[in-house]
Amino acid sequence: MKLTKHVRQALLVLMAATLPISGAAAADTKVKWKMAGTFSSSLPQLGTLGKRIQDQIDKVSGGNMEIRFYEPNALVPPLEAFDAVSMGAIDAAFSTPGFWGGKVPALQVFGALPFGPAAPEYMAWFYFGGGKEIFDEIYAKYGIKSVMCGMLAPEGSGWFKKEIKSVDDLNGLKLRFFGLGAKALAKFGVSAQLLAAPDVYPALDRGVIDGLEFVQPAIDLKMGFWQIAKFYYFPGWHQQSTFFDLMMNKDKWDKLSPTQQAQIESVCGDNVRYGIAEGEAIQLPALKALQEKGVTIKKWSDEDLAKLHGAVDEVIAEQVAADPDFARAYASFSAFRDDYATWKEIGYLK
């Protein structure tokens, strides 16, 4: 039987669709990586966003890439993940750049900035205002390639066993606190330290610390702080939005094909979107649950926030003077923020 021209063309299309995938994607070497989690996969956002990378990269790559999520301490202790990735002892880790401020002060600019931007502004600076270029250069010094891979909504700013009537009452307290906010609280006589997630509740329970900030209501509810402390303070002046990133050993990243690199970047970009949307959706139910458990929600006064802002300004000035990379990153952010203020003023409702 003689086939018509249109039938022949249809058969060719059908045959092409059933052939194995060709080109770069088919030729890519299968990747099997181990990724250290710095938070348990049972924790909303902090852990679930990391576990989501594992699941999504498998789907996007058609099973050609495996980035397996490991619980904290299964590969390395959470606060040792940076060095482990840098040396190639592990392939990757999911964390926040702000965790590594003690090693690399400039990375604090890319984690969370006290009295800093909401997610849209932070992302605009990072992706289109020069932030990413500086970020890449800083991590490359340590043999790491990192991709922003999650973002958290505003945090709470303190759990306390007793009511804190003003920031001046913080003098002499021992608190678990994060990043530049911890340095600002030192101006008020606070002894602040960064504790890994598994250590926070026991430290509060045993009185090793007098209070803490951890993350958002939905996560803090899961952590059970309400069983010990009943006063929960807002707003999260120290973390209005927080970037999370996927750190990867740079030599191993460089060996990936362009397709595989694009797959990781695409999954991480989607993870940022997912984190923002989920983070905003889950906080109110958690706040209601906490109040039902007897937690009192408190807000810092305008006077207290002004004092905290002044302390933050001092800390930023000290960090700028002490570290050239911090100074460069913060100057980039500040210049963008000054320009962005005009758009924010005319474009958004108050």
C-alpha positions in Angstrom: 0.0 0.0 0.0 1.4 3.4 -1.0 1.5 5.9 1.9 0.5 9.4 1.4 2.9 12.3 2.1 0.9 13.3 5.3 0.9 9.7 6.6 4.6 9.3 6.1 5.2 12.5 8.0 3.0 11.4 10.8 4.8 8.1 11.1 8.2 9.9 11.2 6.9 12.1 14.1 5.7 9.0 16.0 9.0 7.1 15.5 10.9 10.1 16.8 8.8 10.3 19.9 9.4 6.7 20.8 13.2 6.8 20.4 15.5 7.2 23.4 16.2 10.8 24.4 19.3 12.0 22.5 21.7 14.9 22.9 23.3 16.2 26.0 20.6 14.9 28.4 21.0 11.3 27.3 24.8 11.5 27.4 25.0 13.0 30.9 26.7 10.7 33.4 24.3 9.7 36.2 24.9 11.7 39.4 24.5 10.3 42.9 25.2 12.9 45.6 24.8 13.0 49.3 23.3 16.2 50.8 23.6 17.0 54.5 20.6 18.5 56.1 21.2 21.1 58.8 17.6 20.7 60.1 15.5 17.6 60.5 13.2 16.7 57.5 10.3 16.7 60.0 10.6 20.5 60.5 8.4 22.5 58.2 10.3 24.5 55.7 13.7 24.2 57.4 13.8 20.5 56.7 11.0 19.9 54.3 12.4 22.3 51.7 15.7 20.4 51.8 13.9 17.1 51.4 11.9 18.6 48.5 15.1 19.1 46.6 15.7 15.4 46.6 12.3 14.6 45.3 12.1 17.3 42.7 15.5 16.8 41.2 14.6 13.1 40.6 11.5 14.1 38.7 13.1 16.9 36.7 16.1 14.8 35.7 14.1 11.7 34.9 16.1 9.8 37.6 19.4 10.8 36.1 20.3 12.9 39.2 20.1 11.7 42.8 20.7 14.2 45.5 19.9 12.3 48.6 18.9 14.2 51.7 20.5 13.0 55.0 19.3 14.0 58.4 21.5 16.2 60.6 24.5 14.4 62.1 24.0 11.4 59.7 26.9 12.7 57.6 28.3 15.6 59.6 27.2 17.8 62.5 25.0 20.7 61.2 27.5 23.4 62.0 30.3 21.5 60.2 28.6 21.3 56.9 30.4 24.3 55.4 33.8 22.8 55.9 32.7 19.3 54.8 31.4 20.7 51.4 34.4 22.9 51.0 36.8 20.0 51.4 34.7 17.6 49.3 34.0 15.3 52.2 30.3 15.5 51.3 28.8 16.6 48.0 26.3 19.1 49.1 24.4 20.6 52.1 21.1 22.5 52.6 21.4 25.5 54.9 21.3 29.3 55.1 24.3 31.4 54.3 23.9 33.2 57.6 25.0 30.1 59.5 28.5 30.6 58.4 29.0 34.2 59.6 31.6 33.2 62.1 33.8 31.8 59.2 32.8 34.2 56.4 31.2 37.4 57.8 30.1 38.6 54.4 27.7 35.6 54.0 25.5 37.2 56.7 24.4 39.7 54.1 22.9 36.9 52.0 21.2 35.1 54.9 19.0 37.6 56.7 19.4 41.3 57.4 18.0 42.9 60.6 15.4 45.5 59.7 16.0 44.3 56.2 13.9 43.6 53.1 10.8 41.5 52.5 11.2 38.7 50.1 10.5 40.6 46.8 13.1 43.3 47.5 15.7 40.8 48.8 15.3 38.7 45.7 15.4 41.7 43.4 18.7 42.8 44.8 20.2 39.3 44.7 19.2 38.3 41.2 19.2 41.7 39.4 21.1 44.1 41.7 24.5 42.6 41.8 24.1 40.4 44.8 24.5 37.1 43.1 27.8 38.0 41.5 29.4 38.9 44.8 27.8 35.8 46.5 29.4 33.5 43.8 32.8 35.1 44.2 32.8 34.7 48.0 31.7 31.1 48.0 34.2 30.3 45.2 37.1 31.3 47.5 36.2 28.2 49.7 35.7 25.8 46.8 31.9 26.0 47.0 29.2 26.7 44.4 25.9 27.7 46.1 22.5 28.2 44.6 19.7 30.0 46.5 17.2 27.2 47.2 14.6 28.4 49.6 13.2 31.4 51.4 11.4 31.8 54.7 8.7 34.2 55.9 9.3 36.6 58.8 10.3 35.0 62.1 9.4 35.5 65.7 12.0 37.4 67.7 12.0 35.7 71.0 10.6 33.0 73.4 10.8 33.9 77.1 9.7 32.3 80.3 8.9 35.7 81.8 7.5 38.8 80.2 10.1 41.2 78.8 8.7 44.7 79.3 11.4 46.5 77.3 14.6 45.6 75.5 16.5 46.9 78.5 15.2 43.9 80.5 17.3 41.7 78.2 20.5 42.7 80.0 22.3 39.7 81.5 20.2 37.0 79.7 21.6 34.1 77.8 19.8 33.6 74.5 20.0 31.4 71.4 20.0 33.9 68.6 21.0 34.1 64.9 23.3 36.1 62.8 23.7 39.9 63.0 20.7 40.1 65.4 22.8 38.2 68.0 25.6 40.8 67.7 23.0 43.6 68.1 21.6 42.1 71.3 25.1 42.0 72.7 24.8 45.8 72.9 22.1 45.3 75.4 24.2 42.9 77.6 22.9 39.7 76.1 25.1 36.7 75.8 23.9 35.2 72.5 25.0 32.0 70.9 24.0 30.0 67.8 22.8 26.5 68.7 22.0 23.7 66.2 18.3 22.7 66.1 18.6 19.5 68.2 20.3 21.4 71.0 17.9 24.3 71.4 15.0 22.7 73.3 17.3 20.9 75.8 19.2 24.1 76.4 16.0 26.0 77.2 14.6 23.1 79.3 17.8 22.9 81.5 18.2 26.6 81.9 21.4 26.8 79.9 19.7 29.6 78.0 17.0 31.9 79.3 15.2 32.3 76.0 15.6 32.1 72.3 14.6 32.9 68.8 14.3 30.0 66.4 12.1 30.5 63.3 8.5 31.0 62.5 5.3 30.1 64.5 4.7 27.0 62.4 8.2 25.7 63.1 8.4 26.9 66.7 5.1 25.1 67.4 6.6 21.9 66.1 9.7 22.4 68.3 7.5 22.6 71.4 9.0 25.7 73.0 5.5 26.6 74.3 5.9 23.8 76.8 8.6 25.8 78.6 8.2 29.5 77.6 4.9 31.3 77.3 5.8 34.7 76.0 6.4 34.9 72.2 7.6 38.2 70.7 7.1 39.9 67.3 8.0 41.3 64.9 11.0 39.4 63.7 13.2 42.5 63.4 16.3 40.4 62.9 14.9 38.2 60.1 12.1 39.6 57.9 13.0 37.2 55.2 15.7 34.5 55.1 17.4 32.9 52.2 18.3 29.2 52.3 20.9 27.8 49.9 22.2 24.5 48.4 25.9 24.5 48.9 27.8 22.1 46.5 31.5 21.2 46.3 32.6 23.4 43.3 34.8 20.8 41.7 31.8 18.4 41.6 29.5 21.2 40.3 32.0 22.0 37.5 31.8 18.3 36.4 28.1 18.5 35.9 26.8 19.1 32.4 25.1 22.4 31.6 21.8 20.5 31.5 22.3 19.1 35.0 23.4 22.5 36.4 20.2 24.0 34.9 18.1 21.3 36.4 19.5 22.1 39.9 19.0 25.8 39.4 15.5 25.2 38.2 14.6 23.1 41.1 16.1 25.6 43.5 14.2 28.5 41.9 11.0 26.6 42.3 11.9 25.8 45.9 12.2 29.6 46.6 8.7 30.1 45.2 7.3 27.2 47.2 9.0 28.3 50.4 7.6 31.9 50.2 4.1 30.7 49.4 4.0 27.9 52.0 5.6 30.1 54.7 2.9 32.8 54.4 0.1 30.2 54.4 1.0 28.2 57.5 1.7 30.9 60.1 -1.8 31.9 61.2 -3.0 28.4 62.0 0.1 27.9 64.0 -0.3 31.2 65.9 -3.9 30.1 66.8 -2.6 26.8 68.0 0.0 28.4 70.2 -2.5 30.8 71.8 -4.7 27.8 72.6 -1.8 26.3 74.4 -1.5 29.3 76.6 1.1 31.3 74.8 0.9 35.1 75.0 1.8 36.9 71.8 3.7 40.1 72.4 4.9 43.0 70.2 7.9 45.1 70.7 7.1 48.8 71.2 8.1 51.4 68.6 10.6 52.7 71.2 12.2 49.2 71.6 12.4 48.7 67.9 14.1 52.1 67.5 16.7 51.0 70.1 17.2 47.7 68.4 17.6 49.5 65.0 20.3 51.7 66.5 22.2 48.7 67.8 21.9 47.0 64.4 23.4 50.1 62.7 26.3 50.0 65.1 26.9 46.3 64.3 26.7 46.9 60.5 29.3 49.7 60.8 31.6 47.4 62.7 31.2 44.6 60.2 31.8 46.9 57.3 35.0 48.2 58.9 36.3 44.8 59.7 35.7 42.8 56.5 36.2 44.0 52.9 33.8 41.4 51.5 31.1 42.3 54.0 31.6 46.0 53.1 31.4 45.3 49.4 28.2 43.1 49.7 26.5 45.5 52.1 27.4 48.5 49.9 25.8 46.7 46.9 22.6 46.0 48.9 22.4 49.5 50.4 22.7 51.2 47.0 20.0 49.0 45.6 17.8 49.6 48.6 18.1 53.4 48.2 17.0 53.2 44.6 14.3 50.6 45.3 12.8 52.9 48.0 11.3 55.1 45.3 9.5 52.3 43.6 8.4 50.9 47.0 7.0 54.4 47.9 5.0 54.9 44.8 4.2 51.3 43.8 2.9 49.8 47.0 0.0 50.6 49.3 1.0 51.5 52.8 
